[in-house]
Amino acid sequence: MIIYDIGAKSVQVELAHTGGDWQRAAVAAWVSRWRRQQWPADLLGVACLPSVDGASVLTWSQWATDAEPWSLWGLDGPPGYSSGPRTYHRLGRIGARSASPGYFGLTGLGNLGQARDWLDALPARPKAVAGELYFREDGRAFLGLSGWREPVADGFRVHTALSAPVSVGHRS
């Protein structure tokens, strides 16, 4: 799977618009926070993905239960922070995977037919290596996560991915 723990039931996606000057500071603040943060019991892992264009940072969390509704950035957010709404999704379908991706793209999809067509067409796209489809918790929208060999327009790359500390939650 792309950035997904096999035991995860849901994911939370949060996009912070940082602007080019603030992206590096936002990533550093996020990584520092999560290396010392007390993790909720059902949080399996988190990932920080700065955009290729330097304008934003995507955070991704994986939960053993339904995602808890709280910000991965904390109450004050990152430097230069401006956030869109947090969204919560469940894994719906995994497409073919030909290699481990280094870059990622997010695609918002409005209905199930669009979402299935997007995932089915992904393997035919040059340099696409993986795809996953997530259903928003209210069932009214879908999120496509695509994996790529090379940077894509409006894409992201993984900066840091952390697993829950061994002492946290159900992990032993």
C-alpha positions in Angstrom: 0.0 0.0 0.0 1.2 3.5 -0.5 1.3 5.3 2.9 -1.2 3.0 4.6 -0.8 0.6 7.5 -2.6 -2.7 6.8 -4.3 -2.5 10.2 -5.7 1.0 9.7 -9.5 1.5 9.6 -9.5 5.1 8.6 -7.2 8.0 7.6 -7.3 11.7 8.3 -6.0 14.2 5.7 -5.1 17.8 6.5 -3.6 20.3 4.1 -1.8 23.4 5.4 -1.1 26.2 3.0 2.2 27.5 4.1 3.6 29.4 1.2 7.1 28.8 -0.1 8.9 30.7 2.7 7.2 28.8 5.5 7.1 25.3 4.1 10.5 24.1 5.5 9.8 25.6 9.0 6.3 24.0 9.0 7.7 20.6 8.2 10.4 20.9 10.9 7.8 22.0 13.5 5.5 19.1 12.6 8.3 16.5 12.7 9.6 17.8 16.1 6.1 17.8 17.6 5.3 14.2 16.5 8.7 12.9 17.7 7.9 14.1 21.3 4.0 14.0 21.2 2.0 11.6 23.4 0.1 9.6 20.8 -3.6 8.7 21.1 -4.1 5.0 21.7 -5.5 4.2 18.2 -3.2 6.3 16.1 -1.0 3.9 14.0 1.1 6.3 12.1 1.5 9.8 10.7 3.2 11.2 7.6 4.3 14.6 6.5 4.3 15.4 2.8 5.5 18.8 1.6 4.3 19.8 -1.8 6.7 19.8 -4.7 5.9 23.4 -5.5 6.8 24.6 -1.9 3.3 26.1 -1.3 1.8 23.6 1.2 2.2 20.6 3.5 -0.1 17.6 3.6 -0.4 15.6 6.8 -1.7 12.1 6.8 -2.7 10.0 9.8 -3.7 6.3 10.0 -6.1 5.1 12.7 -7.0 1.6 14.0 -10.5 3.0 14.7 -12.5 5.9 13.2 -10.2 8.9 13.0 -10.3 11.2 16.0 -11.3 14.8 15.0 -8.3 16.8 16.0 -5.5 18.6 14.1 -2.2 16.9 13.5 -0.6 20.4 13.6 -1.8 21.2 17.2 -3.9 24.2 18.2 -1.5 26.8 16.9 -0.7 25.2 13.6 2.6 25.5 11.7 4.4 28.8 11.0 2.5 30.7 8.3 -0.4 28.3 8.7 -3.6 28.5 6.8 -5.6 25.3 6.7 -8.3 23.8 4.7 -10.8 21.6 6.5 -9.7 18.3 7.8 -11.2 15.4 6.0 -11.7 11.8 7.2 -11.7 8.8 4.9 -11.9 5.0 4.8 -9.9 2.9 2.4 -12.2 1.7 -0.3 -10.1 0.1 -3.0 -6.5 -0.5 -3.8 -5.4 -0.4 -7.4 -2.5 -2.1 -9.1 1.0 -1.3 -7.8 4.1 -1.7 -10.0 6.7 -0.1 -7.8 7.2 2.0 -4.6 6.3 5.6 -5.3 8.5 8.5 -4.4 5.9 11.2 -5.1 2.2 11.4 -4.6 -0.9 13.2 -6.0 -4.3 13.8 -4.5 -7.4 13.9 -6.6 -10.8 14.9 -5.3 -13.6 12.9 -6.9 -17.3 13.7 -6.7 -19.0 10.3 -7.2 -18.4 6.6 -7.1 -18.4 6.2 -10.9 -15.8 8.9 -11.3 -13.7 7.4 -8.5 -13.7 3.9 -10.0 -12.9 5.2 -13.5 -10.0 7.3 -12.1 -8.5 4.3 -10.2 -9.0 1.9 -13.2 -7.3 4.4 -15.6 -4.3 5.1 -13.4 -2.1 2.2 -14.5 -2.2 3.4 -18.1 -0.7 6.8 -17.2 3.1 7.1 -17.8 5.1 7.0 -14.5 2.1 6.2 -12.3 3.0 3.2 -10.1 0.2 2.9 -7.5 -3.3 4.1 -6.6 -5.7 4.0 -3.7 -9.3 5.2 -3.4 -10.7 6.5 -0.1 -14.3 7.2 0.8 -15.1 10.3 2.8 -16.8 9.5 6.1 -20.1 11.2 5.0 -20.0 9.2 1.7 -20.4 12.3 -0.5 -16.9 12.5 -1.9 -13.9 10.4 -2.7 -10.2 10.9 -2.5 -7.7 9.3 -4.9 -4.1 8.9 -3.8 -1.8 8.2 -6.6 1.9 7.2 -6.4 4.4 8.3 -9.0 8.1 7.7 -10.0 8.7 11.4 -10.6 7.3 14.7 -9.3 3.8 15.5 -10.6 2.1 18.9 -10.9 0.5 19.8 -7.6 2.1 16.7 -6.1 3.7 15.8 -2.7 6.7 13.8 -1.6 7.1 12.0 1.7 9.4 13.9 4.1 8.8 12.0 7.3 6.6 9.0 8.2 6.4 7.9 11.8 4.9 4.8 13.3 3.2 4.8 16.7 5.7 4.3 19.6 5.8 0.7 20.8 4.4 1.7 24.2 1.3 3.4 22.7 -2.1 1.8 22.3 -2.6 -1.7 21.2 0.9 -2.1 19.8 3.2 -4.4 21.7 
